[in-house]
């Protein structure tokens, strides 16, 4: 039975996926520590240090069977988590106790493990982001020809299409994904740098043989899939790396926030809605309500991610000289929670974008309510081509537009501007219906979407075939 007397983070209970929770779990963290200690011992043995096969075998036998209770007891005694786990591992592998962590500092396990967790988390986020982009891209292609009212300053503007707007959302997410991929591809390992980054302890172990130190460093890198190390570090890898990672996550969160905010605005206009399940309740007080709760949750999570980035900036800025420990408590929160929250937001957005509901007739009705005003210039130009005086036509249309707008605003009536213009003598002979066809006002929007889909979406579908129709499972 779950214990309901202790706080549990909503990131765990409501939002983050099992995959992301596993990456940042204690089991993954401390079993990675043990794999690092095993690799260190194997490399040192290979390079001539007195380490036996029995010691290596015992270390290998106990990579995952961690006694967390014993580790907690040791930490309360030592006030040092790395020493606690060294002793816990030594109890499980007594023959190897004396060579565990040989030559290393705490950041050998901490930094190298965190870099691997960042790498794995970025990979998961990038794949989920690709899924959202694919879904938006396919949606954009489906609705590339459907005209809709565009907005600038949140005021009616020249029409676009439903598909073009979705392509805009996808474009921002593609830019964010490119940044994430770049950051992931440039991560390096700290490997074996020692207490202040000079590798002095390892140079001493190998009796001044620098080539063996470099060989051990490369051995560790190769074992864990890194091409290289940060060549000049203090006690930790450069904390500006964390700032770059969290900045990229924050940028992604900002783009997702815009997507969900736009969908909330469109839901208000009754044009597009997120999925709404048969038994879902919108409000405990108002039974008729159909709130965009998924998009609201996603925007809340995104704001959290955006604000966590500042922690990484502060940490990078305040690492005195070779290192200060005030980074530790903050990073234990800001690194995992940034990924857990963004992971939850991505799953929500994936669920939403795969099930968007489009109300085409409402979209057209809303557009036609504003289109007559936007068509006025086109109508004026057609009348001039028929030999009418431009200034006279301009004044006539201005007067009709003013009167129609007053009728809409003061009387709550429909926009009758087109009917007024049809009876205007100066516009006789102008095909008003043809000149007010919504598709006359969308420019190259459909073609832009087609080119966008071919250039960006189709390659992603080929790269992530299993994600193209992925339906994220939401707990709430």
N, C-alpha and C positions, 0 to 999 in steps of 0.2 A: 504493500500500500504506500502511495506517495505521502511524504511528510508535508502537511500543510501549515506547519508552525514556523517554517523558515522561508525567507524571501528567495524567490527564483526569478531570474531575469526574464522578462517577456520576450527577449530575443531568443531564448531557448524554448519557452513554452508556447509561443504564438507565431514566431516569424521565421527564424532561420531554418534552413533545410538540414536534413540528417547529414548530407555530405559535408556542408560547411561546419556543422557542429563537430563532426568527426575530425576534421583537419585541426581544429583548435582545442581538441579534447586533451585532458591530462594523459590519457593513454598514448595518443600520438606524440605528444611532446616528450614524455619521459622515455618512451621506447626509442625515440630518435636519439635522445641523449645516449642511451645504451649502445645504439648502433654506431654512434660517433666514437664512443670509448672503445668499442670492439675494433673499428677501423684504425684508430690511433695505435692500439696495441699490435695489430697485424702489421701495420706499416713500420712501426719501430722494430718489431721482430725481424721483418724482412731486411731491414737496414742494419742489422747486427746487434741490437740490444738483447740482453739476456731475458728473453720471455719464452716460456715453454709452450709446447703444444697443448698440454693439459690446461694451462691458464686460458689460452685462446678458446679451447673447447668449452670450458665452463662459462666463459663470457657469452659464447654463441648460444648456449643452451638456455640462457635466461634473459633473452632480449625483451620478452613481452610479459612475463609473469611477475609483474611489479607488485610488491607488498606496499600498497599506499598507506595503510595504517602504520606500518613500521616507519615509513618515510616521514609521516607526520610527527611521529614521536621523536625521531632524530632531529627534525627541524625545530621543534619546540626546545630541544636541548641545546642545539648548536646555533640557532637563529641564523641559519644559512642553508638555503634550499639545495644548493649543489652538493655541499658536504653531506647533507642528509641522504641524498640519493647515491652518492659514492658509497657510503656505509651500507645502505640497503642493498645495493648491487653486490658489494663485497660479502655481505651475509649470504646471498644466494650463490655466489661464486667464490668461496673462501680461498681457493688456490690462487685466484687472480687478484685478491684484495690489494696486495702490495703494489701492483702495477696499473691499477685503474687510475686514469687521469694523469699518467706519468708525463711530466713536463708542461702540463696544460694549466690554463687559468679558467675561471668559471665561464668566461665568455667563449671559450672553445665550444662548450655545449650550448650555451644560451644563444649566442649570435648565429652560429651555424644552423641551429635548429630553426630559429626565427626566419632566417633567410629561406629555408626550405618551405616553411609554412606560408610565407609571403608568396613564394613561387607557385605553390599548389593552389593557394586561394585566388591568386590572379588568374590562373588557368581556368578555374571553375567560374569565376565572375565573367571572364571573357567569353566562355562558351554560352553562358546564360544570356549575356548581352547579345550575342549573335542570334540566339533564338528569338528574342524580342524584335531585333532588327529584321529578321526574316519574316516574321509575322506581320510587322508593319509594312514591309516592302510588298508582300503579297496582297495585303489589304489595299495598299496604294494602287497597285496594278488593276485590281478589281474595280476600283471606283475612280479611275483616272479621268473618266469622261463626265462625271457627275458634277455639274456646276454647283457652287455654294457661295454664300456671301463671305467675303474676306473682311478682316477687321484690321485697321491700324489705329492705335490709341484707343482700342476697343470701341471704335466707331465704324459704321459700315464703310467699306472701301470696295475697290474694283474686285469683281468676283475672281475666285480661284476654283479649284475642284477639290472634292473630298480626298481624292487620291494624292493630289499635290501636297495638301496639308500633311497627310500621313508621311509622305516622302520627306518633308521637312523635319518631322520628328525623328525619322530614321537616320537622316543625315547627321544630326547632332550626335546621336548615339554611335554612329560609325566613327566619327572623329574621336569620341571618347574611347572607343574600343581600340583604335589605332594607338592612342597614348598608352593604354593599359598593356597592349602587346609589346610596345617598345620598352616600357619600364620593366616588364617581366624578362624580356630578352637580354637586358643589360644588367640584371642582377648578377653579382659575383659572390664568391664565398669569402669568408674571413679566414677559414682554415686554421692554421697554427701560427698565431702571431705573438702569443705570450702575454704577460701581464701589462706591458705598456706598448706592445706592437713591435718590439725590437727582435723578437725570437731568441733572446739571450738564453732562456732556459733550455731550449732545444739545441742551441749551439753548444751549450755545456754538456748535454747528454751525449752528443756525438763528438765530444772532445775537439771542438773547434772546426769540424768538417762542415763547412757551409753547404757544400753540394748535397750532403745527406739531409740537411734541413730543407733545402728546396725540393729534394726528391720526396720527402715525407709530405710536404705541403701539396705537391702535385698528386700524390697518392690519395690523399683525403679528397681533393677536388674531383678526381676521376671517379672515386667510389660513389659520390653523391650527385654526379651528373652536372658539375659546373665546369665551365671551360677555363676559368681563371679566378684569381683572388683580387681583392682590393690591395694594391701593393703597398700603400702607406696608410696605416691605421694606428690609432692609439689602442686602448684596451678593448674597444668595440668597433664594429664596422661603422662607417660614417652615418651618423644619425640623420643626416640630410636625405639619406635613402628613404627612411620612413616618411619624411616630409613629402618626398616625391610620390611615394605610393599613396599616401592618404590624400594628397592633392588630386591625384588622378581619380581616386574613388569619389572625392567630393565633386569633381567635375561631372562624373557619370551620374551622381545623385542629382545634381542640378538639372541635367538634361532629362532625367526621368521625372523630376518634379515638374518641369514645364509640360511634358507629355500629359501627366496626370492632371495638372491644373487646367490645361486646355480641354481635356475630356470632361472635367467637371463643369466648365463653362458651357460646353456643347450640350451636356445633359440638361442644364438649366434652360437651354433653348429648345429642348426636346428633339434634337437632331441626331445625336449619337449617345448611346448609353453603354455602360459596362454590363456584363452579364448579371442577371438577377434570378436567383433560384426560386423554385416553386414555393418553398416554405420559408424563404428569407423574410425577415422582418425589417422594415425600414426605420420605424420609430415605435417606441413603447407607448407613446401618447397619441400619435397620429397614424392610424392604420393605413391610410392611403399612401403614405410616403414611400418613395423609392430612391433612397439616398445613394450617392456614388461612394459607398463605404470602402470599397477596395482602393480606389484612387486616393481617397482621403488617408487611409492607412499608409499607402506608399509615400505620399508627400510628407507625412509625419516622420517616417523612417528616413527619408532622404534629407530632411532638415537636420536630423540627428547626425548623419554622416557628414554633411557639409560643415557642421560646427566642430566635429572632432578633429578636423584637419589642423586647426590652430594648435592643438596639443603637440603635434609633431613639429611644427615650426618652433614653438617655445623650447621643446626638448633639444632640437638641433642647435638653437641659438645659445643655450645655457650649459653646454657640455664643456666645463672648464678644462683647458689643457688636454691631458690624455683621456680624461673621463671623470664624471661624477655620478654618483649612484641615484640622484634624484630622478633619473629617467625611468627606473625600473617599475615603480608602482604605477606610474602614469601609463607606460607602454603595455602593462598587463591588461589595462582596460582599453586604451585607444586603438591598439592594433587589432585584436580580435573583434571588438564590438563594431568597428568600422566595416569589417567584412561581413559579420553576421547580419548587421542591419541592412547593408546594401544587398546581400543575398536574399533577404526577405523581400525587399522592395522589388528586386528583379523577378522573383517568383510571382508576386502579385501582378506585376506589369505583364508578364508572360501569360498569366491566366486571363487578364483583361483583354489584351490585344488579340488573343485567339478567339475571343467570344464577343467582340464588339457588335452591337445592334445598331443598324443604320435605318433611320426613318426618312426615306427618300422624298415622300410627298411633303413632309414638314420642311425639309431642307429647301425644296423648290418653292413652297409657299413663302417661307421667310425671305428667300432671295427675291421673289417677284414683288414683295412688298416694298423693296428698296430699289429694284432695278430701274423703274421708270425715271427716277432722278438721275441715275448714272448714264442712262441712254440719251439724255438731253443733248449732249454735244454731238453725238452721232446723228441725231435727227436734224439738228441745226445745219450740219454740213451737207446732208442730203437735200435739204430745202435750198441751200445756196446753189448746189449743183443744178437745181431746177430753175434758177434765175431769180430767186428771192433775195431781198436785202438782208444781209447778215445781221445788222444791228436791229432791224425790226423783228426778225425771227428770234433773236436772243431775248429781246424784251418780252415778246409774247410768251416764250417758254418760261422765262423767269417769273412772270406774273402767274401763270398756271401752276408752276411748281410751288410758289409761295402759298397760293390758295389751297392746293392739295395738302401741303404739309400742315397748314393750320387745321384743316378738317381732320387729319389723322391725330394731331396732338390735342386739339380742343374738344373734339366730338367723339374721339375713340373710333372713328370710322375707318373703312378700308381706304387704301390709296387709290384715288380715281384719276390720277394724273394722265394715264394713257387715254381714258375716255375723253378727258378735256382736250388733249392734243389731237385726237381724231376729229374733233369738231372745229379745230383751228384752221381758218382759211389759208394762212401762210404755210401750212404743212400739207395742203391738198396735193395728192400725187405721191406722197412719201409712204412707203409700205411700213407702217409703224410696227406691225407684228413681226415682220422679218428683221427689222432693225433692233427689236428688243428680245430676240431669241437669246437666252442666256449663253449659249455656246459661242455667240459672237464676241463675248467679253473675256474669255478664259485664255486667250493667247496660245502659247505653246505648252500649257500645263500638261495635257495628255502625253505629248511627245517627250517632255522632260521626264515624266514618270517612267515611260518606257525605257528611255536611255539610262535612267538611274537604276532601274531594276536589272537591266542587262549588265551594267558596269559593276554594281555592288552586291545586289541580292543573289543573283545566280551563282557567283563564286562562293558565297557563304553557304548556300544550300548544298553545293558540292562538297564543301569542307565539313559541314555539320549535318549530314543527311538525317541523323536520328533526332536532331533538334528542330527540324523544319515544322513538325506537327506535335512538338512536345507540349503536354498539358501539365503544368506544375500543379502539384497537389497542395492546396491550402488547408491548414487546420481550422482556421476560422475565417 
